[in-house]
Amino acid sequence: MAVPKKRTSRSKRKIRNRAWKTGPAEVASKAFSLAQSVLTGRSKSFYYMTEKRDSQKN
């Protein structure tokens, strides 16, 4: 026979929701910070080419 489950408390729900929502927020914050450092030219851990190379000829 089916028995209804006990209800989860509001505090437990809030804790789980906050943990679920903060993960993507932290990742977005880090991505935004990296984008800012790349655009301002102050990035020391991210290497990229700024100009195309003309040395590649047939």
C-alpha positions as CSV (number, residue, x, y, z in Angstrom):
1,M,0.0,0.0,0.0
2,A,1.3,3.5,-0.9
3,V,2.3,5.7,2.0
4,P,2.8,9.4,1.5
5,K,6.4,10.6,2.2
6,K,7.2,13.1,4.9
7,R,7.4,16.7,3.8
8,T,10.8,18.4,3.5
9,S,11.2,21.4,5.7
10,R,11.4,24.9,4.2
11,S,14.9,25.4,5.6
12,K,16.2,22.2,4.0
13,R,14.6,23.2,0.7
14,K,16.2,26.7,0.8
15,I,19.6,25.2,1.5
16,R,19.3,22.8,-1.4
17,N,18.1,25.5,-3.8
18,R,20.9,27.9,-2.8
19,A,23.5,25.2,-3.3
20,W,22.0,24.4,-6.7
21,K,21.8,28.1,-7.8
22,T,25.3,29.3,-6.6
23,G,27.2,26.8,-8.7
24,P,26.4,28.4,-12.1
25,A,26.7,31.9,-10.6
26,E,30.3,31.2,-9.6
27,V,31.2,29.8,-13.0
28,A,29.6,32.8,-14.7
29,S,31.5,35.2,-12.4
30,K,34.8,33.5,-13.3
31,A,34.1,33.6,-17.0
32,F,33.2,37.3,-16.8
33,S,36.4,38.1,-14.9
34,L,38.5,36.2,-17.5
35,A,36.7,38.1,-20.3
36,Q,37.4,41.4,-18.7
37,S,41.1,40.6,-18.2
38,V,41.4,39.5,-21.8
39,L,39.7,42.6,-23.2
40,T,41.8,45.0,-21.1
41,G,45.0,43.2,-22.0
42,R,46.0,42.4,-18.3
43,S,45.6,38.6,-18.6
44,K,48.7,36.7,-17.5
45,S,47.3,33.2,-17.6
46,F,45.5,33.2,-20.9
47,Y,47.4,33.4,-24.2
48,Y,45.9,34.4,-27.5
49,M,47.1,35.8,-30.9
50,T,46.3,39.5,-31.5
51,E,47.3,39.7,-35.1
52,K,47.2,37.3,-38.1
53,R,50.4,36.0,-39.3
54,D,51.4,36.9,-42.9
55,S,54.3,34.4,-43.0
56,Q,52.0,31.6,-44.2
57,K,52.4,31.8,-48.0
58,N,52.2,29.0,-50.7
